[in-house]
């Protein structure tokens, strides 16, 4: 019985970590697709191109 109580307490102490990791993951996902994570990316298309290493070619 004591072992079960210890595992329940240990599991509950990890719950805030789980919630914070899920929140940070969602925040990072939003930042990536909104173009805010990579500096110099004007929109999500530029952001993804920068992430994939593609360079924009402009006609002179």
DASUL-V371102 format. One record per residue. N is the residue number from 0. SS is DSSP state (helix for helix, strand for strand, loop for the rest). PSI is psi in whole degrees, 0 to 359 (999 if undefined). Layout:
BEGIN
((N	SS	PSI) (N	SS	PSI))
END
This chain:
BEGIN
((0	loop	320) (1	helix	321) (2	helix	318) (3	helix	318) (4	helix	320) (5	helix	320) (6	helix	326) (7	helix	316) (8	helix	318) (9	helix	318) (10	helix	320) (11	helix	330) (12	helix	338) (13	helix	344) (14	helix	315) (15	helix	326) (16	helix	317) (17	helix	314) (18	helix	317) (19	helix	323) (20	helix	321) (21	helix	317) (22	helix	315) (23	helix	324) (24	helix	316) (25	helix	321) (26	helix	317) (27	helix	321) (28	helix	317) (29	helix	317) (30	helix	320) (31	helix	312) (32	helix	348) (33	helix	355) (34	loop	16) (35	loop	343) (36	loop	320) (37	loop	122) (38	loop	140) (39	loop	357) (40	loop	118) (41	loop	326) (42	loop	182) (43	helix	328) (44	helix	314) (45	helix	322) (46	helix	312) (47	helix	321) (48	helix	320) (49	helix	320) (50	helix	322) (51	helix	355) (52	loop	13) (53	loop	142) (54	loop	142) (55	loop	131) (56	loop	123) (57	loop	141) (58	loop	139) (59	loop	999))
END
